[in-house]
């Protein structure tokens, strides 16, 4: 099991240079113009956030293998940080259902089933489809035009075959659409479901670039229909998008 250092996780890349993070163990003086906040806390929060983003990307890309156990110190060495921000990030992933904590052993990546993905797709559709159809009837074309950069970002990530980047861009696009409903709780819940739906199944082949490109094309087609206020096409595209999720 991959617990013994850099060679055990060849796919993971250092995110903060090499060696352990010295800022974890000492406090710097704050610049005179800054608020009197201990620099160590700011640095630790920043490091933890970077590690969390890297671990989430590794989950989406399949570099963290479902069913395998990973130790905090081994991942910390791989990322070039101490074990503390890794453990903190892993605890957040445990709350999200991505890993489970094993006392004195590390963290096991949760192995899901195709049924789990189907259930997530069904719940996402129940939440997002009615909202998108309601927005299609009320949001002006200018607001949809403003989402073109978000749709373009998904197309660019898809063309590059960058699965983690596509995952982020895909969530950003859906988040931008749902934000037009002006319901923060809706956006938060939908984002969490979307993130969970992106984790691969055990042994699943890497997502093909062609599949990413096709998915991104649906975003652009949806925007065009929304701008034109072609409600039948909007409904068809939205339902097909979730049916293929």
SULUR-V460830 format. One record per residue. RES is the residue in one small letter. OMEGA is omega in whole degrees, 0 to 359 (999 if undefined). Layout:
res->(RES	RES)
omega->(OMEGA	OMEGA)
This chain:
res->(x	x	x	x	x	x	x	x	x	x	x	x	x	x	x	x	x	x	x	x	x	x	x	x	x	x	x	x	x	x	x	x	x	x	x	x	x	x	x	x	x	x	x	x	x	x	x	x	x	x	x	x	x	x	x	x	x	x	x	x	x	x	x	x	x	x	x	x	x	x	x	x	x	x	x	x	x	x	x	x	x	x	x	x	x	x	x	x	x	x	x	x	x	x	x	x	x	x	x	x	x	x	x	x	x	x	x	x	x	x	x	x	x	x	x	x	x	x	x	x	x	x	x	x	x	x	x	x	x	x	x	x	x	x	x	x	x	x	x	x	x	x	x	x	x	x	x	x	x	x	x	x	x	x	x	x	x	x	x	x	x	x	x	x	x	x	x	x	x	x	x	x	x	x	x	x	x	x	x	x	x	x	x	x	x	x	x	x	x	x	x	x	x	x	x	x	x	x	x	x	x	x	x	x	x	x	x	x	x	x	x	x	x	x	x	x	x	x	x	x	x	x	x	x	x	x	x	x	x	x	x	x	x	x	x	x	x	x	x	x	x	x	x	x	x)
omega->(189	181	197	172	187	184	181	178	187	183	185	183	175	181	184	181	183	180	179	185	183	181	179	190	177	183	177	175	178	176	185	185	185	175	183	178	180	183	182	181	179	181	182	178	180	180	180	179	179	179	180	178	180	179	177	178	179	176	182	184	179	179	170	193	177	180	181	180	180	180	178	180	181	178	177	178	180	181	180	178	175	182	186	180	177	179	180	178	179	177	175	178	176	177	180	179	182	180	173	183	177	183	178	179	181	185	177	176	184	177	180	180	177	177	178	180	180	178	178	179	180	181	178	181	179	181	191	185	180	180	180	179	176	179	181	182	188	185	180	183	182	180	177	177	182	181	180	178	178	177	179	180	177	180	180	179	179	181	179	182	182	186	178	179	178	179	179	181	179	178	181	180	180	179	180	178	184	179	179	177	178	179	184	179	178	182	182	181	180	179	180	178	180	180	180	182	183	179	186	176	177	178	181	177	178	180	182	178	181	179	177	181	180	179	179	180	178	178	181	179	179	178	180	180	179	179	179	184	176	189	178	179	178	182	180	182	182	182	178	180	181	177	180	182	999)
